[in-house]
């Protein structure tokens, strides 16, 4: 679960950098020549380099989101425990004969 939290923080930080990359891209594209150190996100890059930096941020964000989704899905251990819990709860709600034990549905058994 700690890995999912780290991926969440990394994805959030990446997403927070995207507007800064857009700002640098637009400032450089419309501003013409810039000073070498104007305090931007991608100082010293050409217009193509700024597009690549923006694409790299978007790619990093996509990878972190996909990895976090996979990690959380893996931690939740799939659909079998969820299916078993739902079928058991359904059995407990609808059962009239309390002498028979509730069993998971056939789709939940391994």
Buried (B, 14 or more C-beta within 10 A) or exposed (E): EEEBEBBBEBBEEBBEBBEBBBEBBEBBEEEEEEEEEEEBBBEEBEEEEBBEBBEEBBEBBEBBBEBBEEBBEEEEEEEEEEBBEBBBEEBEEEEEEEEEEEEBEEEBEE
